[in-house]
Amino acid sequence: MHGTDPADELAVATRLRREHPAALVSAALGQARLRQRAAAKFGAADARRMFFTPHGVEQSTRASVAAYRAARLTQAGVTSLADLCCGIGGDAIAL
């Protein structure tokens, strides 16, 4: 729904609610908005395959930072690692 006029978004939501439960439509549209925001951090391809919460997007590591950290670990010879940070997986994608 990137760049969508609010009136168009309302029309889409109205049409979807005719065939699907309102809670499901609301969740799907909310996820679409969060993925738009997350694309700036992860790139569109990765953002499309992830699920987000508002806090998760705000607090997640940018892809460029995650790639830097992954490169440092590789340079240090690390071959095994457990990502136990309980985030949304931004660092894990780079690993």
Backbone torsions as a table, in degrees:
resi	resn	phi	psi	omega
1	MET	NA	18.3	-179.4
2	HIS	-59.4	129.4	177.7
3	GLY	70.9	12.7	-177.5
4	THR	-77.8	136.2	174.4
5	ASP	-63.2	137.0	179.7
6	PRO	-53.6	-34.2	178.2
7	ALA	-66.3	-38.3	177.5
8	ASP	-66.6	-40.9	178.7
9	GLU	-62.4	-40.6	177.2
10	LEU	-62.9	-41.2	179.0
11	ALA	-63.9	-41.5	178.1
12	VAL	-63.2	-46.9	-179.8
13	ALA	-60.6	-43.1	179.6
14	THR	-62.0	-45.3	179.5
15	ARG	-63.3	-44.0	-179.4
16	LEU	-64.9	-36.2	-178.5
17	ARG	-69.0	-17.0	175.8
18	ARG	-69.9	-28.8	-174.8
19	GLU	-112.7	-12.3	-175.3
20	HIS	-135.7	156.4	178.0
21	PRO	-59.6	141.6	-177.4
22	ALA	-57.3	-39.4	-179.5
23	ALA	-63.7	-39.0	178.9
24	LEU	-66.5	-43.6	179.0
25	VAL	-63.4	-44.1	179.1
26	SER	-60.7	-44.3	179.1
27	ALA	-63.9	-42.6	-179.3
28	ALA	-65.0	-44.3	179.3
29	LEU	-67.5	-37.6	176.1
30	GLY	-62.4	-42.6	178.4
31	GLN	-64.0	-38.5	177.7
32	ALA	-61.8	-42.4	178.2
33	ARG	-64.4	-43.1	179.3
34	LEU	-64.2	-38.2	178.4
35	ARG	-65.4	-34.6	175.8
36	GLN	-61.5	-45.8	178.9
37	ARG	-64.8	-39.8	-176.7
38	ALA	-70.9	-23.8	-179.3
39	ALA	-58.4	-30.8	177.9
40	ALA	-66.5	-28.3	-179.3
41	LYS	-91.9	-37.9	-171.1
42	PHE	-111.7	-12.6	-170.2
43	GLY	88.2	152.1	-174.6
44	ALA	-62.7	-39.6	-176.5
45	ALA	-62.8	-47.0	179.4
46	ASP	-70.6	-39.7	-179.2
47	ALA	-61.2	-34.8	-179.7
48	ARG	-66.2	-23.8	-177.0
49	ARG	-102.6	7.2	-179.5
50	MET	-112.5	162.7	174.1
51	PHE	-116.3	143.2	-171.9
52	PHE	-130.8	157.2	164.4
53	THR	-116.8	160.4	178.3
54	PRO	-56.8	-44.1	179.5
55	HIS	-66.7	-37.0	179.4
56	GLY	-60.4	-43.5	178.5
57	VAL	-65.2	-45.3	-177.3
58	GLU	-63.6	-38.6	-172.7
59	GLN	-97.8	-3.2	-176.5
60	SER	-72.6	155.2	178.3
61	THR	-78.2	134.1	175.6
62	ARG	-63.0	148.4	-178.9
63	ALA	-57.7	-37.7	-179.2
64	SER	-65.1	-38.3	177.9
65	VAL	-70.3	-42.8	178.7
66	ALA	-61.9	-40.6	178.6
67	ALA	-64.7	-40.0	177.2
68	TYR	-61.4	-46.6	179.6
69	ARG	-62.9	-42.4	179.2
70	ALA	-62.8	-41.2	178.5
71	ALA	-63.7	-40.4	178.2
72	ARG	-62.4	-41.2	178.3
73	LEU	-65.0	-40.8	178.2
74	THR	-63.6	-44.6	178.8
75	GLN	-62.3	-30.6	179.6
76	ALA	-80.7	-4.0	177.9
77	GLY	86.4	12.2	179.1
78	VAL	-69.5	127.0	179.8
79	THR	-116.5	-9.4	179.8
80	SER	-142.7	137.8	-174.7
81	LEU	-156.9	144.3	174.0
82	ALA	-115.0	124.0	177.5
83	ASP	-89.9	101.4	-175.6
84	LEU	-110.8	26.1	-174.8
85	CYS	-81.1	-10.5	178.1
86	CYS	61.5	30.8	176.3
87	GLY	-93.0	-154.2	-179.1
88	ILE	-96.4	2.8	174.0
89	GLY	100.4	11.8	-179.7
90	GLY	-59.6	-43.9	177.6
91	ASP	-69.9	-37.8	-178.2
92	ALA	-63.8	-33.7	178.7
93	ILE	-60.6	-40.8	-178.8
94	ALA	-71.9	-24.0	-179.2
95	LEU	-76.5	NA	NA
